[in-house]
Amino acid sequence: MTKFMPTDFRLIEARQPPLKDQYDEWLARVICYAFSVPASAFVSQVNRATSERLRLQATQEEPCR
């Protein structure tokens, strides 16, 4: 499966790939859950009330041993 290209071939991307997508956000949530850390810093923005509730919930949870 060899592809032959001309020597002056240059790949020009139409647009840049996204730096963060929904999979990255989901993965950050899972990892933060595993370490009992609030995920609000790694996921899309939430309003202040939700953020405060998540922070309090994270501090009240006992870490896994």
MDTraj code that builds the backbone (N, CA, C; nanometers):
import mdtraj as md
import numpy as np

residues = "MET THR LYS PHE MET PRO THR ASP PHE ARG LEU ILE GLU ALA ARG GLN PRO PRO LEU LYS ASP GLN TYR ASP GLU TRP LEU ALA ARG VAL ILE CYS TYR ALA PHE SER VAL PRO ALA SER ALA PHE VAL SER GLN VAL ASN ARG ALA THR SER GLU ARG LEU ARG LEU GLN ALA THR GLN GLU GLU PRO CYS ARG".split()
xyz = np.array([
    [0.0829, -0.1177, 0.0000],
    [0.0000, 0.0000, 0.0000],
    [0.0883, 0.1254, 0.0000],
    [0.1665, 0.1379, -0.0983],
    [0.2542, 0.2530, -0.1131],
    [0.1840, 0.3583, -0.1963],
    [0.1947, 0.4820, -0.1525],
    [0.1372, 0.5930, -0.2279],
    [0.2521, 0.6776, -0.2801],
    [0.2494, 0.7038, -0.4073],
    [0.3520, 0.7861, -0.4692],
    [0.3006, 0.9283, -0.4829],
    [0.3826, 1.0229, -0.4397],
    [0.3453, 1.1640, -0.4444],
    [0.4557, 1.2405, -0.5167],
    [0.4198, 1.3499, -0.5807],
    [0.5238, 1.4312, -0.6434],
    [0.6159, 1.4918, -0.5374],
    [0.7357, 1.5261, -0.5749],
    [0.8333, 1.5757, -0.4775],
    [0.7950, 1.7116, -0.4195],
    [0.7207, 1.7913, -0.4929],
    [0.6821, 1.9224, -0.4408],
    [0.5411, 1.9217, -0.3813],
    [0.4930, 1.8078, -0.3413],
    [0.3585, 1.7951, -0.2841],
    [0.3535, 1.8591, -0.1451],
    [0.2522, 1.9427, -0.1221],
    [0.2304, 2.0050, 0.0086],
    [0.0851, 1.9850, 0.0478],
    [0.0633, 1.9348, 0.1670],
    [-0.0715, 1.9160, 0.2182],
    [-0.1213, 2.0485, 0.2749],
    [-0.2340, 2.0934, 0.2243],
    [-0.2948, 2.2167, 0.2738],
    [-0.4294, 2.1806, 0.3345],
    [-0.4392, 2.1971, 0.4661],
    [-0.5637, 2.1651, 0.5345],
    [-0.6624, 2.2798, 0.5179],
    [-0.7886, 2.2455, 0.4946],
    [-0.8910, 2.3479, 0.4761],
    [-0.9172, 2.4218, 0.6064],
    [-0.9133, 2.3497, 0.7176],
    [-0.9317, 2.4128, 0.8480],
    [-0.8539, 2.3339, 0.9516],
    [-0.8220, 2.3992, 1.0603],
    [-0.7459, 2.3343, 1.1662],
    [-0.8371, 2.2410, 1.2454],
    [-0.7862, 2.1268, 1.2893],
    [-0.8676, 2.0388, 1.3718],
    [-0.8927, 2.1043, 1.5079],
    [-1.0068, 2.0760, 1.5700],
    [-1.0364, 2.1388, 1.6996],
    [-0.9394, 2.0909, 1.8074],
    [-0.9051, 2.1819, 1.8987],
    [-0.8142, 2.1456, 2.0073],
    [-0.8850, 2.0635, 2.1147],
    [-1.0148, 2.0816, 2.1257],
    [-1.0917, 2.0118, 2.2284],
    [-1.2288, 1.9795, 2.1712],
    [-1.2739, 1.8563, 2.1903],
    [-1.4067, 1.8195, 2.1438],
    [-1.4837, 1.7522, 2.2568],
    [-1.5990, 1.6957, 2.2266],
    [-1.6832, 1.6366, 2.3299],
    [-1.6178, 1.5156, 2.3944],
    [-1.5406, 1.4398, 2.3193],
    [-1.4721, 1.3244, 2.3779],
    [-1.3709, 1.3682, 2.4830],
    [-1.2969, 1.4741, 2.4547],
    [-1.1993, 1.5258, 2.5512],
    [-1.2685, 1.5718, 2.6788],
    [-1.3845, 1.6363, 2.6635],
    [-1.4594, 1.6823, 2.7810],
    [-1.5087, 1.5634, 2.8628],
    [-1.5600, 1.4623, 2.7956],
    [-1.6070, 1.3430, 2.8656],
    [-1.4911, 1.2740, 2.9392],
    [-1.3774, 1.2625, 2.8740],
    [-1.2605, 1.1998, 2.9348],
    [-1.2143, 1.2784, 3.0576],
    [-1.2180, 1.4099, 3.0497],
    [-1.1804, 1.4932, 3.1648],
    [-1.2771, 1.4714, 3.2803],
    [-1.4053, 1.4590, 3.2513],
    [-1.5039, 1.4332, 3.3565],
    [-1.4792, 1.2991, 3.4245],
    [-1.4494, 1.1963, 3.3469],
    [-1.4247, 1.0630, 3.4036],
    [-1.3004, 1.0639, 3.4914],
    [-1.1942, 1.1256, 3.4457],
    [-1.0698, 1.1299, 3.5225],
    [-1.0891, 1.2105, 3.6508],
    [-1.1584, 1.3236, 3.6407],
    [-1.1833, 1.4046, 3.7609],
    [-1.2712, 1.3294, 3.8597],
    [-1.3680, 1.2532, 3.8106],
    [-1.4521, 1.1730, 3.8990],
    [-1.3684, 1.0679, 3.9712],
    [-1.2760, 1.0061, 3.8998],
    [-1.1922, 0.9020, 3.9594],
    [-1.1047, 0.9564, 4.0712],
    [-1.0622, 1.0831, 4.0595],
    [-0.9768, 1.1436, 4.1607],
    [-1.0531, 1.2354, 4.2563],
    [-1.1864, 1.2359, 4.2484],
    [-1.2722, 1.3208, 4.3321],
    [-1.2321, 1.4676, 4.3257],
    [-1.2127, 1.5143, 4.2038],
    [-1.1737, 1.6523, 4.1786],
    [-1.2845, 1.7171, 4.0959],
    [-1.3211, 1.8420, 4.1241],
    [-1.4242, 1.9062, 4.0413],
    [-1.3749, 1.9243, 3.8977],
    [-1.4600, 1.8927, 3.8030],
    [-1.4219, 1.8970, 3.6619],
    [-1.4524, 2.0314, 3.5980],
    [-1.4981, 2.1275, 3.6751],
    [-1.5427, 2.2541, 3.6178],
    [-1.4305, 2.3288, 3.5449],
    [-1.3069, 2.3070, 3.5810],
    [-1.1972, 2.3756, 3.5129],
    [-1.1671, 2.3151, 3.3760],
    [-1.2118, 2.1931, 3.3526],
    [-1.1759, 2.1223, 3.2295],
    [-1.2903, 2.1068, 3.1314],
    [-1.4095, 2.1448, 3.1688],
    [-1.5257, 2.1273, 3.0816],
    [-1.5819, 2.2627, 3.0427],
    [-1.6789, 2.2612, 2.9512],
    [-1.7368, 2.3869, 2.9066],
    [-1.7998, 2.4608, 3.0242],
    [-1.8141, 2.5881, 3.0085],
    [-1.8537, 2.6737, 3.1193],
    [-1.9900, 2.6378, 3.1768],
    [-2.0009, 2.6535, 3.3067],
    [-2.1273, 2.6391, 3.3765],
    [-2.1520, 2.7696, 3.4514],
    [-2.2761, 2.7919, 3.4909],
    [-2.3024, 2.9167, 3.5611],
    [-2.2471, 2.9114, 3.7032],
    [-2.2460, 3.0221, 3.7712],
    [-2.1806, 3.0329, 3.9012],
    [-2.2461, 2.9441, 4.0061],
    [-2.3790, 2.9338, 4.0063],
    [-2.4491, 2.8525, 4.1062],
    [-2.4132, 2.7051, 4.0895],
    [-2.4096, 2.6579, 3.9679],
    [-2.3743, 2.5184, 3.9429],
    [-2.2294, 2.4929, 3.9811],
    [-2.1431, 2.5847, 3.9483],
    [-2.0020, 2.5701, 3.9815],
    [-1.9809, 2.5644, 4.1325],
    [-2.0506, 2.6509, 4.2054],
    [-2.0383, 2.6516, 4.3514],
    [-2.0897, 2.5203, 4.4110],
    [-2.2007, 2.4705, 4.3580],
    [-2.2572, 2.3440, 4.4075],
    [-2.1609, 2.2289, 4.3806],
    [-2.1004, 2.2256, 4.2633],
    [-2.0051, 2.1202, 4.2302],
    [-1.8811, 2.1263, 4.3187],
    [-1.8351, 2.2480, 4.3482],
    [-1.7185, 2.2632, 4.4345],
    [-1.7481, 2.2140, 4.5762],
    [-1.8647, 2.2495, 4.6284],
    [-1.9027, 2.2032, 4.7618],
    [-1.9188, 2.0516, 4.7660],
    [-1.9767, 1.9962, 4.6613],
    [-1.9958, 1.8514, 4.6546],
    [-1.8615, 1.7799, 4.6509],
    [-1.7661, 1.8333, 4.5786],
    [-1.6345, 1.7709, 4.5683],
    [-1.5601, 1.7768, 4.7018],
    [-1.5768, 1.8853, 4.7763],
    [-1.5077, 1.8952, 4.9045],
    [-1.5717, 1.8070, 5.0109],
    [-1.7013, 1.7775, 4.9971],
    [-1.7693, 1.6944, 5.0948],
    [-1.7443, 1.5459, 5.0726],
    [-1.7157, 1.5073, 4.9487],
    [-1.6917, 1.3661, 4.9210],
    [-1.5600, 1.3224, 4.9821],
    [-1.5610, 1.2021, 5.0375],
    [-1.4386, 1.1479, 5.0954],
    [-1.3565, 1.0825, 4.9859],
    [-1.2275, 1.1060, 4.9792],
    [-1.1461, 1.0450, 4.8729],
    [-1.1411, 0.8929, 4.8866],
    [-1.1276, 0.8255, 4.7728],
    [-1.1182, 0.6786, 4.7707],
    [-0.9854, 0.6356, 4.8328],
    [-0.9879, 0.5245, 4.9010],
    [-0.8655, 0.4712, 4.9619],
    [-0.8386, 0.3335, 4.9137],
])
top = md.Topology()
chain = top.add_chain()
for i, resn in enumerate(residues, 1):
    res = top.add_residue(resn, chain, resSeq=i)
    for name in ("N", "CA", "C"):
        top.add_atom(name, md.element.get_by_symbol(name[0]), res)
traj = md.Trajectory(xyz[None], top)
